[in-house]
Amino acid sequence: MTVLRRSLPSPFGCRWCGIARRSHGRQWIASQGWHAWEQPTNAQILARMRARRAAPKES
Ligand SMILES: [Zn+2]
């Protein structure tokens, strides 16, 4: 299965769901329930940047 870059969370997206702060509002996910945007950890940011670099470019 190919993961496209646009389907990956933004490096600075919410630590729980990956949605960017400006479009976050309140979101619901199973593990956290309703939550407001929260800053990702440095390790999360780095891992997301690596994942984006590894993902193929969109054609
Ligand atoms: Zn979130």
N, CA, C, O and the ligand as a Tripos MOL2 file, in Angstrom:
@<TRIPOS>MOLECULE
protein
  237   235    60     0     0
PROTEIN
NO_CHARGES

@<TRIPOS>ATOM
      1 N           0.8520   -1.1970    0.0000 N.3       1 MET1
      2 CA          0.0000    0.0000    0.0000 C.3       1 MET1
      3 C           0.8830    1.2420    0.0000 C.2       1 MET1
      4 O           1.8620    1.3180    0.7430 O.2       1 MET1
      5 N           0.5380    2.1950   -0.8220 N.am      2 THR2
      6 CA          1.3180    3.4260   -0.9160 C.3       2 THR2
      7 C           0.6810    4.5280   -0.0740 C.2       2 THR2
      8 O          -0.5250    4.7660   -0.1480 O.2       2 THR2
      9 N           1.4990    5.1870    0.7160 N.am      3 VAL3
     10 CA          1.0020    6.3050    1.5210 C.3       3 VAL3
     11 C           1.3840    7.5990    0.8270 C.2       3 VAL3
     12 O           2.5660    7.9010    0.6690 O.2       3 VAL3
     13 N           0.4020    8.3470    0.4220 N.am      4 LEU4
     14 CA          0.6880    9.6160   -0.2320 C.3       4 LEU4
     15 C           0.9880   10.6890    0.8010 C.2       4 LEU4
     16 O           0.4670   10.6840    1.9160 O.2       4 LEU4
     17 N           1.8490   11.6060    0.3850 N.am      5 ARG5
     18 CA          2.2850   12.6590    1.2780 C.3       5 ARG5
     19 C           1.1220   13.4490    1.8760 C.2       5 ARG5
     20 O           1.1430   13.8090    3.0530 O.2       5 ARG5
     21 N           0.1090   13.7140    1.0500 N.am      6 ARG6
     22 CA         -0.9970   14.5550    1.5420 C.3       6 ARG6
     23 C          -1.8360   13.8460    2.5980 C.2       6 ARG6
     24 O          -2.5730   14.4950    3.3400 O.2       6 ARG6
     25 N          -1.7340   12.5290    2.6730 N.am      7 SER7
     26 CA         -2.5280   11.8120    3.6680 C.3       7 SER7
     27 C          -1.8010   11.7030    5.0000 C.2       7 SER7
     28 O          -2.3700   11.2290    5.9840 O.2       7 SER7
     29 N          -0.5490   12.1380    5.0360 N.am      8 LEU8
     30 CA          0.2070   12.0890    6.2890 C.3       8 LEU8
     31 C          -0.1040   13.3280    7.1260 C.2       8 LEU8
     32 O          -0.3950   14.3910    6.5770 O.2       8 LEU8
     33 N          -0.0450   13.1980    8.4520 N.am      9 PRO9
     34 CA         -0.3220   14.3660    9.2840 C.3       9 PRO9
     35 C           0.7470   15.4310    9.1150 C.2       9 PRO9
     36 O           1.9110   15.1160    8.8690 O.2       9 PRO9
     37 N           0.3550   16.6870    9.2450 N.am     10 SER10
     38 CA          1.3160   17.7810    9.2300 C.3      10 SER10
     39 C           2.2910   17.6010   10.3940 C.2      10 SER10
     40 O           1.8750   17.1820   11.4740 O.2      10 SER10
     41 N           3.5810   17.9090   10.2040 N.am     11 PRO11
     42 CA          4.5490   17.7450   11.3040 C.3      11 PRO11
     43 C           4.1250   18.4840   12.5680 C.2      11 PRO11
     44 O           4.4030   18.0380   13.6810 O.2      11 PRO11
     45 N           3.4510   19.6180   12.3870 N.am     12 PHE12
     46 CA          3.0440   20.3930   13.5530 C.3      12 PHE12
     47 C           1.5580   20.2420   13.8480 C.2      12 PHE12
     48 O           0.9670   21.0590   14.5530 O.2      12 PHE12
     49 N           0.9660   19.1900   13.3030 N.am     13 GLY13
     50 CA         -0.4380   18.9220   13.6140 C.3      13 GLY13
     51 C          -0.5870   18.4550   15.0560 C.2      13 GLY13
     52 O           0.3900   18.1480   15.7390 O.2      13 GLY13
     53 N          -1.8230   18.4130   15.4890 N.am     14 CYS14
     54 CA         -2.1600   17.9830   16.8490 C.3      14 CYS14
     55 C          -1.4480   16.6720   17.2230 C.2      14 CYS14
     56 O          -1.3350   15.7600   16.4040 O.2      14 CYS14
     57 N          -0.9760   16.5970   18.4570 N.am     15 ARG15
     58 CA         -0.2540   15.3900   18.8770 C.3      15 ARG15
     59 C          -1.1620   14.1650   18.9140 C.2      15 ARG15
     60 O          -0.6810   13.0340   18.8450 O.2      15 ARG15
     61 N          -2.4560   14.3800   19.0220 N.am     16 TRP16
     62 CA         -3.3660   13.2410   19.1210 C.3      16 TRP16
     63 C          -3.8830   12.8010   17.7580 C.2      16 TRP16
     64 O          -3.9550   11.6040   17.4810 O.2      16 TRP16
     65 N          -4.2430   13.7590   16.9020 N.am     17 CYS17
     66 CA         -4.8930   13.3710   15.6490 C.3      17 CYS17
     67 C          -4.1710   13.8860   14.4150 C.2      17 CYS17
     68 O          -4.4950   13.4560   13.3080 O.2      17 CYS17
     69 N          -3.1950   14.8000   14.5580 N.am     18 GLY18
     70 CA         -2.4120   15.2460   13.4120 C.3      18 GLY18
     71 C          -3.0320   16.3820   12.6200 C.2      18 GLY18
     72 O          -2.4520   16.8160   11.6250 O.2      18 GLY18
     73 N          -4.1750   16.8690   13.0220 N.am     19 ILE19
     74 CA         -4.8160   17.9720   12.2880 C.3      19 ILE19
     75 C          -4.1340   19.2890   12.6440 C.2      19 ILE19
     76 O          -3.8020   19.5340   13.8040 O.2      19 ILE19
     77 N          -3.9260   20.1380   11.6280 N.am     20 ALA20
     78 CA         -3.2660   21.4270   11.8530 C.3      20 ALA20
     79 C          -4.0800   22.2920   12.8050 C.2      20 ALA20
     80 O          -5.3070   22.2040   12.8560 O.2      20 ALA20
     81 N          -3.3760   23.1260   13.5540 N.am     21 ARG21
     82 CA         -4.0070   23.9200   14.5990 C.3      21 ARG21
     83 C          -5.1400   24.8060   14.0630 C.2      21 ARG21
     84 O          -6.2040   24.9000   14.6740 O.2      21 ARG21
     85 N          -4.8960   25.4610   12.9060 N.am     22 ARG22
     86 CA         -5.8830   26.4190   12.3970 C.3      22 ARG22
     87 C          -7.1840   25.7530   11.9790 C.2      22 ARG22
     88 O          -8.2310   26.4000   11.9600 O.2      22 ARG22
     89 N          -7.1330   24.4740   11.6440 N.am     23 SER23
     90 CA         -8.3730   23.8210   11.2240 C.3      23 SER23
     91 C          -8.8300   22.7740   12.2420 C.2      23 SER23
     92 O          -9.6840   21.9400   11.9420 O.2      23 SER23
     93 N          -8.2650   22.8230   13.4300 N.am     24 HIS24
     94 CA         -8.5540   21.7820   14.4030 C.3      24 HIS24
     95 C          -9.9120   21.9520   15.0960 C.2      24 HIS24
     96 O         -10.7890   21.0970   14.9730 O.2      24 HIS24
     97 N         -10.0750   23.0500   15.8140 N.am     25 GLY25
     98 CA        -11.2930   23.1940   16.6200 C.3      25 GLY25
     99 C         -11.3170   22.0870   17.6630 C.2      25 GLY25
    100 O         -10.3060   21.8210   18.3130 O.2      25 GLY25
    101 N         -12.4650   21.4430   17.8230 N.am     26 ARG26
    102 CA        -12.5260   20.2810   18.7080 C.3      26 ARG26
    103 C         -12.7310   19.0360   17.8560 C.2      26 ARG26
    104 O         -13.6120   18.9920   16.9970 O.2      26 ARG26
    105 N         -11.9150   18.0400   18.1040 N.am     27 GLN27
    106 CA        -11.9700   16.8150   17.3240 C.3      27 GLN27
    107 C         -12.1670   15.6310   18.2540 C.2      27 GLN27
    108 O         -11.7890   15.6620   19.4250 O.2      27 GLN27
    109 N         -12.7750   14.5730   17.6920 N.am     28 TRP28
    110 CA        -12.9800   13.3680   18.4900 C.3      28 TRP28
    111 C         -12.1760   12.2170   17.8970 C.2      28 TRP28
    112 O         -12.2660   11.9460   16.7000 O.2      28 TRP28
    113 N         -11.4020   11.5500   18.7200 N.am     29 ILE29
    114 CA        -10.7740   10.2870   18.3180 C.3      29 ILE29
    115 C         -10.9750    9.2850   19.4390 C.2      29 ILE29
    116 O         -11.1590    9.6570   20.5980 O.2      29 ILE29
    117 N         -10.9390    8.0210   19.0830 N.am     30 ALA30
    118 CA        -11.2810    6.9720   20.0420 C.3      30 ALA30
    119 C         -10.3860    7.0040   21.2820 C.2      30 ALA30
    120 O         -10.8660    6.8200   22.4010 O.2      30 ALA30
    121 N          -9.0870    7.2370   21.0830 N.am     31 SER31
    122 CA         -8.1650    7.1240   22.2160 C.3      31 SER31
    123 C          -8.2190    8.3370   23.1470 C.2      31 SER31
    124 O          -7.8660    8.2350   24.3220 O.2      31 SER31
    125 N          -8.6570    9.4780   22.6280 N.am     32 GLN32
    126 CA         -8.6400   10.7070   23.4270 C.3      32 GLN32
    127 C         -10.0170   11.2760   23.7070 C.2      32 GLN32
    128 O         -10.1820   12.0770   24.6270 O.2      32 GLN32
    129 N         -11.0070   10.8730   22.9280 N.am     33 GLY33
    130 CA        -12.3090   11.5180   23.0400 C.3      33 GLY33
    131 C         -12.2410   12.9190   22.4480 C.2      33 GLY33
    132 O         -11.4130   13.1840   21.5770 O.2      33 GLY33
    133 N         -13.1140   13.8280   22.9170 N.am     34 TRP34
    134 CA        -13.0830   15.2090   22.4330 C.3      34 TRP34
    135 C         -11.8730   15.9110   23.0090 C.2      34 TRP34
    136 O         -11.5840   15.7950   24.2000 O.2      34 TRP34
    137 N         -11.1650   16.6400   22.1600 N.am     35 HIS35
    138 CA         -9.9730   17.3150   22.6370 C.3      35 HIS35
    139 C          -9.6990   18.5560   21.8010 C.2      35 HIS35
    140 O         -10.1320   18.6500   20.6520 O.2      35 HIS35
    141 N          -8.9800   19.5040   22.3830 N.am     36 ALA36
    142 CA         -8.5130   20.6820   21.6660 C.3      36 ALA36
    143 C          -7.1150   20.3860   21.1280 C.2      36 ALA36
    144 O          -6.4540   19.4440   21.5640 O.2      36 ALA36
    145 N          -6.6720   21.2170   20.1600 N.am     37 TRP37
    146 CA         -5.3390   21.0250   19.5770 C.3      37 TRP37
    147 C          -4.2780   21.0400   20.6750 C.2      37 TRP37
    148 O          -4.3120   21.8710   21.5830 O.2      37 TRP37
    149 N          -3.3490   20.1140   20.5740 N.am     38 GLU38
    150 CA         -2.2620   20.0740   21.5410 C.3      38 GLU38
    151 C          -0.9470   19.9220   20.8040 C.2      38 GLU38
    152 O          -0.8530   19.1930   19.8160 O.2      38 GLU38
    153 N           0.0680   20.6200   21.2940 N.am     39 GLN39
    154 CA          1.3640   20.6100   20.6250 C.3      39 GLN39
    155 C           1.9700   19.2120   20.6060 C.2      39 GLN39
    156 O           1.9970   18.5250   21.6270 O.2      39 GLN39
    157 N           2.4640   18.7880   19.4190 N.am     40 PRO40
    158 CA          3.1130   17.4700   19.3590 C.3      40 PRO40
    159 C           4.4710   17.5010   20.0610 C.2      40 PRO40
    160 O           5.0710   18.5630   20.2260 O.2      40 PRO40
    161 N           4.9380   16.3450   20.4620 N.am     41 THR41
    162 CA          6.2660   16.2750   21.0780 C.3      41 THR41
    163 C           7.3300   16.4230   19.9990 C.2      41 THR41
    164 O           7.0500   16.2060   18.8200 O.2      41 THR41
    165 N           8.5420   16.7900   20.3890 N.am     42 ASN42
    166 CA          9.6330   16.9130   19.4190 C.3      42 ASN42
    167 C           9.8550   15.6120   18.6740 C.2      42 ASN42
    168 O          10.1430   15.6170   17.4770 O.2      42 ASN42
    169 N           9.7220   14.4950   19.3780 N.am     43 ALA43
    170 CA          9.9070   13.1930   18.7400 C.3      43 ALA43
    171 C           8.8340   12.9600   17.6830 C.2      43 ALA43
    172 O           9.1150   12.4070   16.6200 O.2      43 ALA43
    173 N           7.6100   13.3810   17.9720 N.am     44 GLN44
    174 CA          6.5320   13.2300   16.9890 C.3      44 GLN44
    175 C           6.7890   14.0780   15.7530 C.2      44 GLN44
    176 O           6.6030   13.6180   14.6270 O.2      44 GLN44
    177 N           7.2170   15.3160   15.9680 N.am     45 ILE45
    178 CA          7.4930   16.2100   14.8400 C.3      45 ILE45
    179 C           8.5630   15.6000   13.9480 C.2      45 ILE45
    180 O           8.4170   15.5710   12.7260 O.2      45 ILE45
    181 N           9.6340   15.1140   14.5560 N.am     46 LEU46
    182 CA         10.7270   14.5140   13.7840 C.3      46 LEU46
    183 C          10.2610   13.2800   13.0290 C.2      46 LEU46
    184 O          10.6030   13.0960   11.8610 O.2      46 LEU46
    185 N           9.4780   12.4310   13.6960 N.am     47 ALA47
    186 CA          9.0050   11.2090   13.0470 C.3      47 ALA47
    187 C           8.1050   11.5410   11.8610 C.2      47 ALA47
    188 O           8.1770   10.8900   10.8180 O.2      47 ALA47
    189 N           7.2510   12.5620   12.0250 N.am     48 ARG48
    190 CA          6.3620   12.9470   10.9250 C.3      48 ARG48
    191 C           7.1410   13.5270    9.7650 C.2      48 ARG48
    192 O           6.8150   13.2670    8.6070 O.2      48 ARG48
    193 N           8.1710   14.3150   10.0610 N.am     49 MET49
    194 CA          8.9900   14.8770    8.9870 C.3      49 MET49
    195 C           9.6830   13.7580    8.2240 C.2      49 MET49
    196 O           9.7740   13.7930    6.9960 O.2      49 MET49
    197 N          10.1690   12.7690    8.9600 N.am     50 ARG50
    198 CA         10.8310   11.6390    8.3110 C.3      50 ARG50
    199 C           9.8540   10.8760    7.4330 C.2      50 ARG50
    200 O          10.1940   10.4790    6.3180 O.2      50 ARG50
    201 N           8.6490   10.6710    7.9290 N.am     51 ALA51
    202 CA          7.6450    9.9340    7.1580 C.3      51 ALA51
    203 C           7.3140   10.6730    5.8700 C.2      51 ALA51
    204 O           7.1480   10.0530    4.8200 O.2      51 ALA51
    205 N           7.2170   12.0130    5.9500 N.am     52 ARG52
    206 CA          6.8990   12.7930    4.7570 C.3      52 ARG52
    207 C           8.0360   12.7040    3.7550 C.2      52 ARG52
    208 O           7.8030   12.6190    2.5500 O.2      52 ARG52
    209 N           9.2490   12.7220    4.2450 N.am     53 ARG53
    210 CA         10.3960   12.6560    3.3370 C.3      53 ARG53
    211 C          10.4310   11.2930    2.6330 C.2      53 ARG53
    212 O          10.8210   11.1870    1.4700 O.2      53 ARG53
    213 N          10.0160   10.2640    3.3640 N.am     54 ALA54
    214 CA         10.0810    8.9100    2.8100 C.3      54 ALA54
    215 C           8.9290    8.6260    1.8570 C.2      54 ALA54
    216 O           9.0290    7.7410    1.0070 O.2      54 ALA54
    217 N           7.8360    9.3730    1.9930 N.am     55 ALA55
    218 CA          6.6590    9.1160    1.1540 C.3      55 ALA55
    219 C           6.9090    9.5610   -0.2760 C.2      55 ALA55
    220 O           7.6170   10.5430   -0.5000 O.2      55 ALA55
    221 N           6.3430    8.8600   -1.2420 N.am     56 PRO56
    222 CA          6.5390    9.2330   -2.6500 C.3      56 PRO56
    223 C           5.8300   10.5520   -2.9630 C.2      56 PRO56
    224 O           4.8220   10.8960   -2.3450 O.2      56 PRO56
    225 N           6.3730   11.2700   -3.9220 N.am     57 LYS57
    226 CA          5.7270   12.5050   -4.3610 C.3      57 LYS57
    227 C           4.4510   12.1590   -5.0990 C.2      57 LYS57
    228 O           4.3570   11.1120   -5.7390 O.2      57 LYS57
    229 N           3.4690   13.0410   -5.0070 N.am     58 GLU58
    230 CA          2.2280   12.8250   -5.7510 C.3      58 GLU58
    231 C           2.4810   13.0610   -7.2270 C.2      58 GLU58
    232 O           3.2240   13.9640   -7.6120 O.2      58 GLU58
    233 N           1.8540   12.2380   -8.0420 N.am     59 SER59
    234 CA          2.0750   12.3890   -9.4810 C.3      59 SER59
    235 C           1.0380   13.3460  -10.0610 C.2      59 SER59
    236 O           1.0460   13.6110  -11.2630 O.2      59 SER59
    237 ZN         -6.3500   16.6750   17.7010 Zn       60 ZN60
@<TRIPOS>BOND
     1     1     2 1
     2     2     3 1
     3     3     4 2
     4     3     5 am
     5     5     6 1
     6     6     7 1
     7     7     8 2
     8     7     9 am
     9     9    10 1
    10    10    11 1
    11    11    12 2
    12    11    13 am
    13    13    14 1
    14    14    15 1
    15    15    16 2
    16    15    17 am
    17    17    18 1
    18    18    19 1
    19    19    20 2
    20    19    21 am
    21    21    22 1
    22    22    23 1
    23    23    24 2
    24    23    25 am
    25    25    26 1
    26    26    27 1
    27    27    28 2
    28    27    29 am
    29    29    30 1
    30    30    31 1
    31    31    32 2
    32    31    33 am
    33    33    34 1
    34    34    35 1
    35    35    36 2
    36    35    37 am
    37    37    38 1
    38    38    39 1
    39    39    40 2
    40    39    41 am
    41    41    42 1
    42    42    43 1
    43    43    44 2
    44    43    45 am
    45    45    46 1
    46    46    47 1
    47    47    48 2
    48    47    49 am
    49    49    50 1
    50    50    51 1
    51    51    52 2
    52    51    53 am
    53    53    54 1
    54    54    55 1
    55    55    56 2
    56    55    57 am
    57    57    58 1
    58    58    59 1
    59    59    60 2
    60    59    61 am
    61    61    62 1
    62    62    63 1
    63    63    64 2
    64    63    65 am
    65    65    66 1
    66    66    67 1
    67    67    68 2
    68    67    69 am
    69    69    70 1
    70    70    71 1
    71    71    72 2
    72    71    73 am
    73    73    74 1
    74    74    75 1
    75    75    76 2
    76    75    77 am
    77    77    78 1
    78    78    79 1
    79    79    80 2
    80    79    81 am
    81    81    82 1
    82    82    83 1
    83    83    84 2
    84    83    85 am
    85    85    86 1
    86    86    87 1
    87    87    88 2
    88    87    89 am
    89    89    90 1
    90    90    91 1
    91    91    92 2
    92    91    93 am
    93    93    94 1
    94    94    95 1
    95    95    96 2
    96    95    97 am
    97    97    98 1
    98    98    99 1
    99    99   100 2
   100    99   101 am
   101   101   102 1
   102   102   103 1
   103   103   104 2
   104   103   105 am
   105   105   106 1
   106   106   107 1
   107   107   108 2
   108   107   109 am
   109   109   110 1
   110   110   111 1
   111   111   112 2
   112   111   113 am
   113   113   114 1
   114   114   115 1
   115   115   116 2
   116   115   117 am
   117   117   118 1
   118   118   119 1
   119   119   120 2
   120   119   121 am
   121   121   122 1
   122   122   123 1
   123   123   124 2
   124   123   125 am
   125   125   126 1
   126   126   127 1
   127   127   128 2
   128   127   129 am
   129   129   130 1
   130   130   131 1
   131   131   132 2
   132   131   133 am
   133   133   134 1
   134   134   135 1
   135   135   136 2
   136   135   137 am
   137   137   138 1
   138   138   139 1
   139   139   140 2
   140   139   141 am
   141   141   142 1
   142   142   143 1
   143   143   144 2
   144   143   145 am
   145   145   146 1
   146   146   147 1
   147   147   148 2
   148   147   149 am
   149   149   150 1
   150   150   151 1
   151   151   152 2
   152   151   153 am
   153   153   154 1
   154   154   155 1
   155   155   156 2
   156   155   157 am
   157   157   158 1
   158   158   159 1
   159   159   160 2
   160   159   161 am
   161   161   162 1
   162   162   163 1
   163   163   164 2
   164   163   165 am
   165   165   166 1
   166   166   167 1
   167   167   168 2
   168   167   169 am
   169   169   170 1
   170   170   171 1
   171   171   172 2
   172   171   173 am
   173   173   174 1
   174   174   175 1
   175   175   176 2
   176   175   177 am
   177   177   178 1
   178   178   179 1
   179   179   180 2
   180   179   181 am
   181   181   182 1
   182   182   183 1
   183   183   184 2
   184   183   185 am
   185   185   186 1
   186   186   187 1
   187   187   188 2
   188   187   189 am
   189   189   190 1
   190   190   191 1
   191   191   192 2
   192   191   193 am
   193   193   194 1
   194   194   195 1
   195   195   196 2
   196   195   197 am
   197   197   198 1
   198   198   199 1
   199   199   200 2
   200   199   201 am
   201   201   202 1
   202   202   203 1
   203   203   204 2
   204   203   205 am
   205   205   206 1
   206   206   207 1
   207   207   208 2
   208   207   209 am
   209   209   210 1
   210   210   211 1
   211   211   212 2
   212   211   213 am
   213   213   214 1
   214   214   215 1
   215   215   216 2
   216   215   217 am
   217   217   218 1
   218   218   219 1
   219   219   220 2
   220   219   221 am
   221   221   222 1
   222   222   223 1
   223   223   224 2
   224   223   225 am
   225   225   226 1
   226   226   227 1
   227   227   228 2
   228   227   229 am
   229   229   230 1
   230   230   231 1
   231   231   232 2
   232   231   233 am
   233   233   234 1
   234   234   235 1
   235   235   236 2
@<TRIPOS>SUBSTRUCTURE
     1 MET1         2 RESIDUE 1 A MET
     2 THR2         6 RESIDUE 1 A THR
     3 VAL3        10 RESIDUE 1 A VAL
     4 LEU4        14 RESIDUE 1 A LEU
     5 ARG5        18 RESIDUE 1 A ARG
     6 ARG6        22 RESIDUE 1 A ARG
     7 SER7        26 RESIDUE 1 A SER
     8 LEU8        30 RESIDUE 1 A LEU
     9 PRO9        34 RESIDUE 1 A PRO
    10 SER10       38 RESIDUE 1 A SER
    11 PRO11       42 RESIDUE 1 A PRO
    12 PHE12       46 RESIDUE 1 A PHE
    13 GLY13       50 RESIDUE 1 A GLY
    14 CYS14       54 RESIDUE 1 A CYS
    15 ARG15       58 RESIDUE 1 A ARG
    16 TRP16       62 RESIDUE 1 A TRP
    17 CYS17       66 RESIDUE 1 A CYS
    18 GLY18       70 RESIDUE 1 A GLY
    19 ILE19       74 RESIDUE 1 A ILE
    20 ALA20       78 RESIDUE 1 A ALA
    21 ARG21       82 RESIDUE 1 A ARG
    22 ARG22       86 RESIDUE 1 A ARG
    23 SER23       90 RESIDUE 1 A SER
    24 HIS24       94 RESIDUE 1 A HIS
    25 GLY25       98 RESIDUE 1 A GLY
    26 ARG26      102 RESIDUE 1 A ARG
    27 GLN27      106 RESIDUE 1 A GLN
    28 TRP28      110 RESIDUE 1 A TRP
    29 ILE29      114 RESIDUE 1 A ILE
    30 ALA30      118 RESIDUE 1 A ALA
    31 SER31      122 RESIDUE 1 A SER
    32 GLN32      126 RESIDUE 1 A GLN
    33 GLY33      130 RESIDUE 1 A GLY
    34 TRP34      134 RESIDUE 1 A TRP
    35 HIS35      138 RESIDUE 1 A HIS
    36 ALA36      142 RESIDUE 1 A ALA
    37 TRP37      146 RESIDUE 1 A TRP
    38 GLU38      150 RESIDUE 1 A GLU
    39 GLN39      154 RESIDUE 1 A GLN
    40 PRO40      158 RESIDUE 1 A PRO
    41 THR41      162 RESIDUE 1 A THR
    42 ASN42      166 RESIDUE 1 A ASN
    43 ALA43      170 RESIDUE 1 A ALA
    44 GLN44      174 RESIDUE 1 A GLN
    45 ILE45      178 RESIDUE 1 A ILE
    46 LEU46      182 RESIDUE 1 A LEU
    47 ALA47      186 RESIDUE 1 A ALA
    48 ARG48      190 RESIDUE 1 A ARG
    49 MET49      194 RESIDUE 1 A MET
    50 ARG50      198 RESIDUE 1 A ARG
    51 ALA51      202 RESIDUE 1 A ALA
    52 ARG52      206 RESIDUE 1 A ARG
    53 ARG53      210 RESIDUE 1 A ARG
    54 ALA54      214 RESIDUE 1 A ALA
    55 ALA55      218 RESIDUE 1 A ALA
    56 PRO56      222 RESIDUE 1 A PRO
    57 LYS57      226 RESIDUE 1 A LYS
    58 GLU58      230 RESIDUE 1 A GLU
    59 SER59      234 RESIDUE 1 A SER
    60 ZN60       237 GROUP 0 **** ****
